[in-house]
Amino acid sequence: MCGIAGVYSPDAVPDLAAGLAMVGALAHRGPDGSGCYRDERVLLGHTRLAIVDTGGGAQPLCNEDGTVWVAFNGEIFNHVELAAELAAHGHVFRTRSDTEVIVHAWEQWGSGCFARFNGQWAIALWDRPAGALVLSRDRLGVRPLYWTRAGARVLFASEVKALFTDPDVPRGFDAAGICDVLSLWAPLAPRTVFDGVHQLPPGCWARLDEHGMHVEEWWSPDFPDRGTEPDQDLHENIDRLRQAVTDATGLRFARSDVPVGAYLSGGIDSAVTASVIAGMSGVDLHTFSLRFADAEFDEGPHQERIARRLGTVHESVTVTADQIGEVFPDVVRHAETVLLRTAPAPMYLLSQLVHGAGYKVVVTGEGADEVLAGYDIFREARVRDFVARDPGSPARATALGLLYPWMVRNPAAAPAFAQAFFGQGHDPADPARSHRPRWRSTAVLQSMLTADVAAQAVTSVAGTDEVAARLAARGAGWDPLAQAQWLEMTTLLPGYILAAQGDRMLMAHSVEGRFPFLDHRVVEAAARIPARQKMLGLHEKHVLKQAFADLVPDEIRDRPKQPYRAPDASSFFGGGAGWFADLLDEAALRRVGVFRPEVVAALVAKCRRSGGRGLSNTDNMRMVAVASAQLLATELLDAPYRAPAPPEPLVVHDLVGAGTSERI
């Protein structure tokens, strides 16, 4: 795991000092060393978190004759098999690193190499003879990649803060990107919340040359049409899924030259991955968990039960609301987006625990809910379809009480609210109907925007309709559950779960996350399974639970799904958020110009009366959105980001200046 940055400059030699500043901004992603390549048109920079071939995999790295160079963030887990195949084609390797496999794979297969990779990556590759800079991002967007223009130059980096080290890059909010967050929970790629800053969408690659930039999608989640799923036999699907998940987990644990730990959340997904690892011969597994001082959010007893069963060395961190408030500025600086929840903050503290224990890599259960239908939004959609078929049926109404057994404020206890929520605007012909209620309820937050921002923005209707149109174009014949999964896998998963709550919180403390359920073989195998086997009635992830019934205790396997949540607004009204009052006063709000000061003042007063507790879901999101936007402006937009020096040792390959040099 690493950080990458660079410049494509068609009419002037890239500035080396500016490139090294970009590299320095990513030091937290790769503290084990850094490197830079420069020629007349391109600069590639890299910071390294040494995990595979720790002695020989320094980057940027080139082929035998120095005509193809690469800077790479991530892992190619099948690099051993690909290296053997490429060697058979005559390619000569100098290292054992997965990075060198990318160089030779590009030489051998061109852009077809990406489909051969099993991994998580953001790649910048300079094909010097072709005069082409190639950017590529993995299938599901595990690793980030941003780019922007500064005059004739194109700058790219793993994080936006590296782009903002360049004084020629404008710094401001993008109104449409903010509105995306305030409806979809995340910017809709290629948009971001920053004006002029774009993200390469997941499953896409770009070619940048003298003719401009061309972006092409090479992979997207896909499902068979409803009723045509090729894998119908439940028992065969159970065996097939178990083999795929087991192989993906083993690959992600074994392909490392440093120790690998695992997260235990208390749910079935991380229990499965940790159990598979613990069952591998000779493994002494170290597990890590996140706990909460507030019992409403805590899953500690379940985590400890799994750890005891597996015999792992187990550590946990217990998080308070005050701690969340204290670290929230750091969280926003790393997340680089407007947030609606404080949930990334505890994950930031968990990766800090992992780093402190001496681990650079953890395996997690992330992705199982999207791939195998574990979220409440899938269950809600099924209930909504069920109710719509006979709205007056008393039997339909009782289904609402089955959805949220874990929730203190269960909506089924308020029948009028529940009826309104589950009956609103239900259109059976709308492929995005599963997500419309979430989008509408979140879009209420847009009423807080200033007139200027609202006037500039693409409305939430336009943004959500854009997503729905993409789905209709490719998945009109899919099962409704598959349509809902596609929406989750292409919006919230890459834009929030894997970004603000995943990569950014892990890499803030130089920790790499690995996600077996996002192995493309698992994703594609799950897509072939009929919806009734993934969700049996309202029983989520049925096929996964059957596949690992012998490894996961019944009390974990059969417990109701409890989504990961954290204290929200209450985190800002205790003793930890000393920054809060100054950033949310009228002058500060007017300076940033995103939210209306009078509306925010009323919201803050309401929160103060209760200490931020007992608020509605909407008010919690409002408060977090305002706080994160104000912090984001302060942390990243008010002045050029001042980067630390690149991590040592620093190796510079300068074809324009003095050649290769090394500083240790």
CORPERA-V75283 format. One record per residue. N is the residue number from 1. RES is the residue in three letters. PSI is psi as a letter, one per 20 degrees, with the letter a starting at -180 (NA if undefined). Layout:
<<N	RES	PSI> <N	RES	PSI>>
//
This chain:
<<1	MET	q> <2	CYS	a> <3	GLY	q> <4	ILE	q> <5	ALA	r> <6	GLY	a> <7	VAL	p> <8	TYR	o> <9	SER	n> <10	PRO	h> <11	ASP	j> <12	ALA	q> <13	VAL	p> <14	PRO	q> <15	ASP	p> <16	LEU	g> <17	ALA	g> <18	ALA	h> <19	GLY	h> <20	LEU	h> <21	ALA	h> <22	MET	g> <23	VAL	g> <24	GLY	h> <25	ALA	i> <26	LEU	j> <27	ALA	h> <28	HIS	h> <29	ARG	h> <30	GLY	n> <31	PRO	i> <32	ASP	j> <33	GLY	r> <34	SER	r> <35	GLY	r> <36	CYS	p> <37	TYR	p> <38	ARG	p> <39	ASP	b> <40	GLU	h> <41	ARG	h> <42	VAL	q> <43	LEU	p> <44	LEU	p> <45	GLY	q> <46	HIS	p> <47	THR	q> <48	ARG	p> <49	LEU	o> <50	ALA	o> <51	ILE	g> <52	VAL	p> <53	ASP	m> <54	THR	h> <55	GLY	i> <56	GLY	j> <57	GLY	k> <58	ALA	q> <59	GLN	r> <60	PRO	q> <61	LEU	q> <62	CYS	r> <63	ASN	a> <64	GLU	h> <65	ASP	j> <66	GLY	k> <67	THR	i> <68	VAL	p> <69	TRP	q> <70	VAL	q> <71	ALA	p> <72	PHE	p> <73	ASN	o> <74	GLY	b> <75	GLU	p> <76	ILE	n> <77	PHE	h> <78	ASN	k> <79	HIS	h> <80	VAL	g> <81	GLU	g> <82	LEU	h> <83	ALA	g> <84	ALA	g> <85	GLU	g> <86	LEU	h> <87	ALA	h> <88	ALA	h> <89	HIS	j> <90	GLY	j> <91	HIS	q> <92	VAL	p> <93	PHE	p> <94	ARG	i> <95	THR	r> <96	ARG	j> <97	SER	q> <98	ASP	h> <99	THR	g> <100	GLU	h> <101	VAL	h> <102	ILE	g> <103	VAL	g> <104	HIS	h> <105	ALA	h> <106	TRP	g> <107	GLU	h> <108	GLN	g> <109	TRP	i> <110	GLY	b> <111	SER	i> <112	GLY	i> <113	CYS	h> <114	PHE	h> <115	ALA	i> <116	ARG	i> <117	PHE	p> <118	ASN	o> <119	GLY	a> <120	GLN	p> <121	TRP	q> <122	ALA	p> <123	ILE	p> <124	ALA	o> <125	LEU	p> <126	TRP	o> <127	ASP	n> <128	ARG	g> <129	PRO	h> <130	ALA	i> <131	GLY	k> <132	ALA	p> <133	LEU	p> <134	VAL	p> <135	LEU	p> <136	SER	q> <137	ARG	q> <138	ASP	r> <139	ARG	g> <140	LEU	j> <141	GLY	k> <142	VAL	g> <143	ARG	p> <144	PRO	q> <145	LEU	o> <146	TYR	q> <147	TRP	q> <148	THR	r> <149	ARG	q> <150	ALA	n> <151	GLY	c> <152	ALA	i> <153	ARG	q> <154	VAL	p> <155	LEU	q> <156	PHE	q> <157	ALA	r> <158	SER	h> <159	GLU	q> <160	VAL	h> <161	LYS	h> <162	ALA	h> <163	LEU	h> <164	PHE	i> <165	THR	i> <166	ASP	o> <167	PRO	i> <168	ASP	i> <169	VAL	o> <170	PRO	q> <171	ARG	o> <172	GLY	r> <173	PHE	q> <174	ASP	o> <175	ALA	h> <176	ALA	h> <177	GLY	h> <178	ILE	g> <179	CYS	h> <180	ASP	g> <181	VAL	g> <182	LEU	k> <183	SER	g> <184	LEU	i> <185	TRP	i> <186	ALA	q> <187	PRO	q> <188	LEU	o> <189	ALA	p> <190	PRO	j> <191	ARG	q> <192	THR	a> <193	VAL	j> <194	PHE	p> <195	ASP	p> <196	GLY	i> <197	VAL	p> <198	HIS	q> <199	GLN	q> <200	LEU	p> <201	PRO	q> <202	PRO	q> <203	GLY	k> <204	CYS	q> <205	TRP	q> <206	ALA	q> <207	ARG	p> <208	LEU	o> <209	ASP	a> <210	GLU	i> <211	HIS	i> <212	GLY	a> <213	MET	p> <214	HIS	p> <215	VAL	p> <216	GLU	p> <217	GLU	p> <218	TRP	i> <219	TRP	q> <220	SER	q> <221	PRO	p> <222	ASP	q> <223	PHE	q> <224	PRO	q> <225	ASP	q> <226	ARG	p> <227	GLY	i> <228	THR	j> <229	GLU	p> <230	PRO	h> <231	ASP	n> <232	GLN	h> <233	ASP	p> <234	LEU	g> <235	HIS	h> <236	GLU	h> <237	ASN	h> <238	ILE	g> <239	ASP	g> <240	ARG	g> <241	LEU	g> <242	ARG	g> <243	GLN	g> <244	ALA	g> <245	VAL	g> <246	THR	g> <247	ASP	g> <248	ALA	h> <249	THR	g> <250	GLY	g> <251	LEU	g> <252	ARG	h> <253	PHE	g> <254	ALA	h> <255	ARG	m> <256	SER	q> <257	ASP	j> <258	VAL	r> <259	PRO	q> <260	VAL	p> <261	GLY	a> <262	ALA	q> <263	TYR	q> <264	LEU	o> <265	SER	h> <266	GLY	i> <267	GLY	a> <268	ILE	h> <269	ASP	g> <270	SER	h> <271	ALA	h> <272	VAL	g> <273	THR	g> <274	ALA	h> <275	SER	h> <276	VAL	g> <277	ILE	g> <278	ALA	h> <279	GLY	i> <280	MET	q> <281	SER	p> <282	GLY	j> <283	VAL	p> <284	ASP	n> <285	LEU	p> <286	HIS	p> <287	THR	q> <288	PHE	p> <289	SER	q> <290	LEU	p> <291	ARG	r> <292	PHE	q> <293	ALA	h> <294	ASP	o> <295	ALA	h> <296	GLU	h> <297	PHE	i> <298	ASP	p> <299	GLU	k> <300	GLY	g> <301	PRO	h> <302	HIS	h> <303	GLN	g> <304	GLU	h> <305	ARG	g> <306	ILE	g> <307	ALA	g> <308	ARG	g> <309	ARG	h> <310	LEU	i> <311	GLY	k> <312	THR	q> <313	VAL	o> <314	HIS	p> <315	GLU	q> <316	SER	q> <317	VAL	p> <318	THR	p> <319	VAL	p> <320	THR	r> <321	ALA	h> <322	ASP	h> <323	GLN	h> <324	ILE	g> <325	GLY	h> <326	GLU	g> <327	VAL	i> <328	PHE	h> <329	PRO	g> <330	ASP	h> <331	VAL	g> <332	VAL	h> <333	ARG	h> <334	HIS	h> <335	ALA	h> <336	GLU	k> <337	THR	r> <338	VAL	p> <339	LEU	q> <340	LEU	i> <341	ARG	q> <342	THR	j> <343	ALA	h> <344	PRO	h> <345	ALA	g> <346	PRO	h> <347	MET	h> <348	TYR	g> <349	LEU	h> <350	LEU	g> <351	SER	h> <352	GLN	g> <353	LEU	g> <354	VAL	g> <355	HIS	g> <356	GLY	h> <357	ALA	i> <358	GLY	j> <359	TYR	q> <360	LYS	i> <361	VAL	p> <362	VAL	q> <363	VAL	p> <364	THR	r> <365	GLY	j> <366	GLU	q> <367	GLY	h> <368	ALA	h> <369	ASP	h> <370	GLU	g> <371	VAL	h> <372	LEU	j> <373	ALA	m> <374	GLY	i> <375	TYR	q> <376	ASP	h> <377	ILE	h> <378	PHE	g> <379	ARG	g> <380	GLU	g> <381	ALA	h> <382	ARG	g> <383	VAL	g> <384	ARG	g> <385	ASP	h> <386	PHE	g> <387	VAL	h> <388	ALA	h> <389	ARG	h> <390	ASP	m> <391	PRO	h> <392	GLY	j> <393	SER	p> <394	PRO	h> <395	ALA	h> <396	ARG	g> <397	ALA	h> <398	THR	h> <399	ALA	h> <400	LEU	h> <401	GLY	i> <402	LEU	i> <403	LEU	h> <404	TYR	l> <405	PRO	i> <406	TRP	i> <407	MET	p> <408	VAL	g> <409	ARG	m> <410	ASN	p> <411	PRO	h> <412	ALA	i> <413	ALA	i> <414	ALA	n> <415	PRO	h> <416	ALA	g> <417	PHE	g> <418	ALA	g> <419	GLN	g> <420	ALA	g> <421	PHE	g> <422	PHE	i> <423	GLY	i> <424	GLN	p> <425	GLY	k> <426	HIS	o> <427	ASP	o> <428	PRO	i> <429	ALA	i> <430	ASP	o> <431	PRO	i> <432	ALA	j> <433	ARG	h> <434	SER	h> <435	HIS	i> <436	ARG	g> <437	PRO	g> <438	ARG	g> <439	TRP	g> <440	ARG	g> <441	SER	h> <442	THR	h> <443	ALA	i> <444	VAL	h> <445	LEU	h> <446	GLN	i> <447	SER	i> <448	MET	i> <449	LEU	q> <450	THR	r> <451	ALA	h> <452	ASP	g> <453	VAL	g> <454	ALA	h> <455	ALA	h> <456	GLN	h> <457	ALA	q> <458	VAL	p> <459	THR	r> <460	SER	h> <461	VAL	g> <462	ALA	g> <463	GLY	g> <464	THR	h> <465	ASP	h> <466	GLU	g> <467	VAL	g> <468	ALA	h> <469	ALA	h> <470	ARG	g> <471	LEU	g> <472	ALA	h> <473	ALA	h> <474	ARG	i> <475	GLY	k> <476	ALA	h> <477	GLY	j> <478	TRP	r> <479	ASP	q> <480	PRO	h> <481	LEU	g> <482	ALA	g> <483	GLN	g> <484	ALA	h> <485	GLN	g> <486	TRP	g> <487	LEU	g> <488	GLU	h> <489	MET	i> <490	THR	i> <491	THR	f> <492	LEU	h> <493	LEU	g> <494	PRO	h> <495	GLY	h> <496	TYR	g> <497	ILE	g> <498	LEU	i> <499	ALA	e> <500	ALA	h> <501	GLN	i> <502	GLY	e> <503	ASP	g> <504	ARG	h> <505	MET	h> <506	LEU	g> <507	MET	i> <508	ALA	h> <509	HIS	k> <510	SER	l> <511	VAL	p> <512	GLU	p> <513	GLY	q> <514	ARG	p> <515	PHE	n> <516	PRO	h> <517	PHE	i> <518	LEU	j> <519	ASP	p> <520	HIS	h> <521	ARG	h> <522	VAL	g> <523	VAL	g> <524	GLU	h> <525	ALA	g> <526	ALA	h> <527	ALA	h> <528	ARG	i> <529	ILE	p> <530	PRO	q> <531	ALA	h> <532	ARG	h> <533	GLN	h> <534	LYS	g> <535	MET	o> <536	LEU	o> <537	GLY	d> <538	LEU	j> <539	HIS	o> <540	GLU	q> <541	LYS	l> <542	HIS	g> <543	VAL	h> <544	LEU	g> <545	LYS	h> <546	GLN	h> <547	ALA	h> <548	PHE	k> <549	ALA	h> <550	ASP	i> <551	LEU	h> <552	VAL	p> <553	PRO	q> <554	ASP	h> <555	GLU	h> <556	ILE	g> <557	ARG	h> <558	ASP	i> <559	ARG	q> <560	PRO	q> <561	LYS	p> <562	GLN	o> <563	PRO	q> <564	TYR	p> <565	ARG	r> <566	ALA	r> <567	PRO	p> <568	ASP	e> <569	ALA	h> <570	SER	h> <571	SER	h> <572	PHE	i> <573	PHE	k> <574	GLY	b> <575	GLY	j> <576	GLY	h> <577	ALA	m> <578	GLY	i> <579	TRP	i> <580	PHE	g> <581	ALA	g> <582	ASP	h> <583	LEU	i> <584	LEU	j> <585	ASP	r> <586	GLU	g> <587	ALA	g> <588	ALA	g> <589	LEU	g> <590	ARG	h> <591	ARG	g> <592	VAL	g> <593	GLY	j> <594	VAL	g> <595	PHE	q> <596	ARG	p> <597	PRO	h> <598	GLU	h> <599	VAL	g> <600	VAL	g> <601	ALA	g> <602	ALA	h> <603	LEU	g> <604	VAL	g> <605	ALA	g> <606	LYS	g> <607	CYS	h> <608	ARG	h> <609	ARG	h> <610	SER	j> <611	GLY	k> <612	GLY	j> <613	ARG	q> <614	GLY	j> <615	LEU	r> <616	SER	r> <617	ASN	g> <618	THR	g> <619	ASP	h> <620	ASN	g> <621	MET	h> <622	ARG	g> <623	MET	g> <624	VAL	h> <625	ALA	g> <626	VAL	g> <627	ALA	g> <628	SER	h> <629	ALA	g> <630	GLN	g> <631	LEU	g> <632	LEU	g> <633	ALA	g> <634	THR	g> <635	GLU	h> <636	LEU	h> <637	LEU	h> <638	ASP	h> <639	ALA	q> <640	PRO	p> <641	TYR	p> <642	ARG	o> <643	ALA	q> <644	PRO	r> <645	ALA	q> <646	PRO	q> <647	PRO	q> <648	GLU	q> <649	PRO	q> <650	LEU	p> <651	VAL	p> <652	VAL	p> <653	HIS	o> <654	ASP	o> <655	LEU	i> <656	VAL	h> <657	GLY	d> <658	ALA	j> <659	GLY	b> <660	THR	p> <661	SER	q> <662	GLU	p> <663	ARG	p> <664	ILE	NA>>
//
